[in-house]
Amino acid sequence: MAADNLSQRARIGKDGDTLKIDDEERGETHVRFIDISDVALFGNVSITTPALAALLEREIPVTFHSHGGWFRGVAHGIGHRNVEIRTAQYRMSFDAAACLRFAKELVAAKIANQRTILRRNWRGSPEERQAALDRLAAARKSADGATTPAELLGVEGDAASVYFRAFAGLLKSPDDKQEAGELAPFRFEARNRRPPTDPVNAMLSLAYAMLARHLTITLASVGFDPYRGFFHAPRYGRPALALDLMEPFRAIIADSVVLSAVNTGEVGPSDFVVAVTGTALTQAGRRRFVEAFERRLSQETTHPVFGYQVSMRRMLIVQARLLSRFLLGELPSYPHYLPR
């Protein structure tokens, strides 16, 4: 449940076994607690203490974001009580060799999924497509052979450079006619952030922030400390483990949402505010983008280990649990999600 779809004067309260949402634009809405996996509050949307307490009692996390979607923090219940998972996590985090092995597989999976997105969505010339795919394939092999964290970071950076140089070839260009006869509005030249300077980068940054939020919540619910990772360096306030697990899903979930929003026209140029401080989605544009993101999380796919259909949202939970089994010695390796 994303409370970004509400006006900034909306108020969330408790009414029996439901959350009651009073919105000056949409009126009163009731949502059953059993239908809620998490609550995301953007901007000045408020929540009452009884509503917050009811959510925490049910272990339903509540996250707080700025108007632009930056993740500010999370409120959740007591959390998972299995201290053995965190003990195994901390033990491996201090084993440099084990961290490097895990990080190499993580980066290789990320590059493989970037390659999949390019292969699926390419709109440019076949020659350019093949050149980008070949360079990413070579980068994946280089990741497997990295001998130090610094070397691995260099491989990841080179692969990201190749991927984002090719990213414009996945978007409808301003010269492409859409079905409605309008011109596609967006150009993309390079990845930039803090702040993003164009609409595509603004959407990428928001999608990554939302994905990091989901994984932070997921890892905490399974029993991990989201702030102690194996690949991303520990830093105050950085959910390093969430960013670790997020790497292979960046292209498959976040980038996929951006491509869909642009190429279908779901988000247009009027949905952005461009200023000297950066580019951001308007409230209406952000609402549609969040809806697109939630739809992507609800899409089903086949799990690589179990072979059954799960939503992408459920996939994140299953992957976190598989990581716990790997760290506890119940699995020989951590199985990454690598769609074809």
N, C-alpha and C positions, 0 to 999 in steps of 0.2 A: 504494500500500500504506500503510494508516494503522495504526500500532502503538498507536492509542488503543483498539483492540478487545481489547487484552491486559491482563492483571493488572499491577499496578505492580511486581511482582517478576519480570516476564518479561525474558528475555535473548535478544538476537539475535546469532547467530554465523554463521560461514561453514562450509559443508560442500560441498566441491567446487564445482560450478556452481550451487549453491543457497544461499539464506539459510536457516539453521536457527533456528527460533523455539521456545524452551523456555518454556512457559507453565504455571504450576502449575494453572490452571483448565482449559486446553484441551489440555494435553499438548504433544507435539512436532509441529511442522509444518515442511514444507520448501516454499520458493517459489523457482522458477527465476529467475535474474537477467534472462533475456530476457523474462520476464513482468512486470517491475517498471519503472514509469515514474519513481517517486519514493518515498521512505520518509519518513513523518511520525511522529515520536516525541513522545508526550504524557506529561507527568509524569515518573515515575522509571523508565520502560522503558529498559533499557541496551542498548548495542551494543558488540561487541568491536572492537578495532583491526583485525584481519584482515577482518572484515565491512565495516567502514567503508572500508578501503583498497580492497577489491574494488569497492564501489559507486562510489567516486571515480574509479577507473581506467576504469569503464564510463560515466562522466559521468552517473551517477544521483544526483541531489541528495538530501541527508538534511536534513530540517528538524526543529527542536526547538521544542516548545511547552510552556507551563505546563499544569497539570491542567485549568485552565479554557479552554484552547485559545489563549491569547495567543502570538503568534509571537515567539520569542526569537532565532532566528538560523538560518542555513543553512550546511551544508558541501557543497561541490561541487568538481569537478575543476578543471583549469586553465581550462576554459571556452572560449568561442568566440574565435577568433583574428582575426576580421575587424575590424580597428581602424577601417576606413572607416565602419562603421555608427555607432560611438560618436563619431567625429569629426563626422558629419552631425548626430547627436543633439545634441551640445554646441553646434554652430554654431546650430541652430535655437533652442535653449533660451535663447540670448542675443539673439534677435531678437524684441522685444516685440510687434511687429505680427503676425509669423507665429504666435507663441504664442497671441495673442488669437484669431486666425482658427481655429486648431486647437481652442482651448478652447470657442469658440462652437458648433462642430459637435459637440464632445463633450457639452456640456450639452444641446443640442437632441436628441441621440440618447438620452441618459439620460432626458429627460422623455418622449420618444416611447415608450420601453420601459416606463416607469412607467405611462403611459396604457394600453398594451397589457395589462399585468397587471391593472389595474383593470377594463378592459373584459371580460377573460376570466373573472375570478373574483368579480365583484360579487354580493353576496347581499342587499343592501338594496333600497330603493325605486328605481324607474326614474328618478324625478325627481332624487334625490340623486346617482345614478350619472351622469346626463347633466350635472349641474352641475359635478361634479368633473372629468369629461372635458373640458368646455368651458374650465374654468380652466387645465387643463394644456395644452390646445391653444393658449390665449392665451400661456401662459408660454413655450412652445416658440417662438412667433413673436417674443416679447420677447428670447429668447436670441439669435436670429438678428440682431436689431437692436442688441445691446449694443455700446457704443463704448469701454468701459473694463473692465479686470478687476474693479474694484469693482462696477460695474453688473451684470456677468455673475454675480458671486457672489451679489448680491442676488436676481437672477432665479432662480438655482438654489435658494437658500434658500426663496423663496416657493413654488416648485414642490414642494420637499420637504415644506413645511408642509401644502400641499393634499393631497399624496399620503398622508402619514402620518395626517392627520385622517380620511381615507377608508379607511385600512388595516383598521380594525376591521370595516368592511363586507365584507371579504374572508374573515373568519374565522367559523367556526361559533360562534355566541354561546352563553353559558351557558343560554339558553332553547331552543336547538335540540336536538331529540332525535337522537341518533346511531342507527345501525342496531342496535347492541347494546342500545339502550334506556337508555344512559347520557347524562348531561349533558355537553356540551362544557365544558371546565374553564377556558378562558383568556379574559381580557379584555385589551383594548389601548386605551390612552387617548392616548399620545403617545410619540414616540421619545425614549429617554434612554439614557445610556451612562456609562461610567467612574465608578462601575460601573452596569450595568443593574439596574433595581430590580424587574423582573417577568420572568416566564418568556419572553414573546414577545420582549422586548428582549434577553434573554440569548441567545436563539437567533439573533436578527438579528446581534448583535455577533460571535458565534462564526462564523456563516456568512460575514460580511464578512472576518473575520480569515483564514479558510481560503481564501477567494477571492483575497485579497491575497497569500497565500503562493504559491498556484498561479501567479499572474501574475508575481510576483517571480522565481520559478524559470524560468518560460517566457521572460521577457525576457532574463535572463542567458544562457540556453541559445542564444538567437538571436543574441546579440552586443551587447545594450544594457547600459547602466548603469542598473539599476532605480531608482537614487536621484536621477536628474536628470530632472525632468519638464517639462511645458509649461504645465500648468494648476495643479497643486498646488505650492505654494511649497517650495523646498528647505529642509529642516530635518534636523538630525543624526538619523540612524537611521530617517528616513521614506522608504519606497520610493515616491517621488513619481511616477515613470513608471508603476509598477504600479497606483497609485491612479488615475492618469489613465485608463488603459485599462480599469480596473475599473468606471468610472462607468456605462457603458451596460449592463454585465452584472449590476449589483447587483440590479435587479428581476428580470431574466430568470433568473438562476441562484440567488442567495442568498435573495431574498424568496420565490421560488417554492418552495424547499426548506422554508422555515418554514411557508408556507401548507399544503403537503402534509403535513408532520409533524403540524400541529395538526388539520387537517380530516379526516385519516384516522385519527387517534387513535394514530399510531405513537409519539408522545411524549405522556405524560400528566402530571398534576400531581405524581405521586409521583416523577417524574424530576428534581425540582428541589430545591435547598437554598436557603432564603431566610434571609438574615442581615442584620444592620445594615450589613455591608460590601458587600451586593449580593446578587444572585440568580445561581445557577450551576447547570448541569446536573450530576446525579450521574454516576458513571462509567458505569452502565448506560444512562442516558439519553443521555449524550454518545456512547456507542458506537452507539446506534440512529440518532442524528442524523447522525453522520459517515457511517454507511452510506447514509442517505438522500441526503446531499450527494454521495457518490461515485456513486450511481445516477443522480443528475441529470447529473453530468458525463459519464456513459456514454450518456445519451440522445442520439439522432441528430436532426439538423436539416439543412435545406438551406442550403448556403452561398450568400450573396447575390451573390457575384461569379462563382463557378465553377459553381454550379447542381447540385453533387453532394452526397450525404449525408455528413455528418461528425458525430462525437460532439461534445458541447459541450467536452470536454477538448481535442480536436483543433482545434476552432474557436478556442480561445484561442491555440494555437500558430500557426495560419494567420493570425490577425489580427496577431500580433506580426511575422510575416514580411512581411505587407502594409505594416505601418508602416515597416519597414526599406526596402522598395522605394519607398515614398512619400518618405522622407527622402533617399534616394539619387537622387531625380529620375526614377525609372522609372515612377511613377504620378502623374497630375495631382492626385489627392486621396486621402485615406485613407477607404476604404469601411467604414462602420459596419454592424454586424449589427442589423437592425431587423425582427424577425419581425412578422407581422400578427396 
